[in-house]
């Protein structure tokens, strides 16, 4: 399963942890990592959260905070 597919499945603590494990397994050797330091990772995640109102402008339901936080972590990987 691709990382974005794990992200799409997040709905509770168990599926969040499954996503987090998949993100960890991707490691920084994955070509999709834009942010390879903890500072850059968190800066990307925070920028995404501010720009998207924590995903609300992208259709992430506020009733699913597990999905919002998973997206926060995912965007730490890809958002510049």
C-alpha positions in Angstrom: 0.0 0.0 0.0 1.3 3.4 -0.9 1.8 6.0 1.8 -1.0 8.3 0.5 -3.3 5.3 0.6 -2.5 4.8 4.3 -3.2 8.4 4.8 -6.6 8.1 3.2 -7.5 5.2 5.6 -6.9 7.2 8.8 -10.1 7.4 10.9 -9.0 6.4 14.5 -6.0 5.8 16.6 -5.3 2.3 15.1 -5.3 3.5 11.5 -3.3 6.6 12.6 -0.6 4.3 14.0 -0.7 2.2 10.9 0.0 5.4 8.8 2.7 6.5 11.2 4.4 3.1 10.8 4.2 3.4 7.1 5.7 6.9 7.2 8.5 5.7 9.4 9.2 2.8 7.1 9.4 5.2 4.1 12.5 6.7 5.7 14.3 9.6 4.3 15.8 7.5 1.5 12.4 7.7 -0.3 12.6 10.1 -3.2 9.4 11.8 -2.1 11.0 13.5 1.0 11.3 17.2 0.4 12.2 18.0 4.0 15.0 15.9 5.4 15.8 17.6 8.7 13.4 17.8 11.7 13.4 21.6 11.3 12.4 21.5 7.7 9.9 18.7 8.3 8.1 20.7 11.1 8.3 23.9 9.1 6.6 22.2 6.1 4.0 20.6 8.3 3.3 23.9 10.1 3.1 25.8 6.8 0.6 23.3 5.4 -1.5 23.6 8.6 -1.5 27.4 8.4 -2.1 27.5 4.6 -5.0 24.9 4.6 -6.6 25.7 8.0 -5.3 22.3 9.2 -6.8 20.6 6.1 -10.3 22.1 6.3 -9.8 23.9 3.0 -8.9 20.6 1.5 -12.0 18.8 2.7 -10.6 17.0 5.8 -13.4 16.8 8.3 -12.8 18.6 11.6 -14.6 15.6 13.2 -11.6 13.4 12.3 -8.6 14.9 14.2 -6.6 11.6 13.6 -6.8 12.3 9.9 -5.8 15.9 10.4 -2.7 15.0 12.4 -1.8 12.3 9.9 -2.0 14.9 7.1 0.1 17.2 9.2 2.8 14.5 9.4 2.5 13.6 5.7 2.8 17.3 4.7 5.9 17.5 6.8 7.3 15.1 4.3 6.2 16.8 1.1 5.2 20.5 1.7 7.7 23.2 1.1 
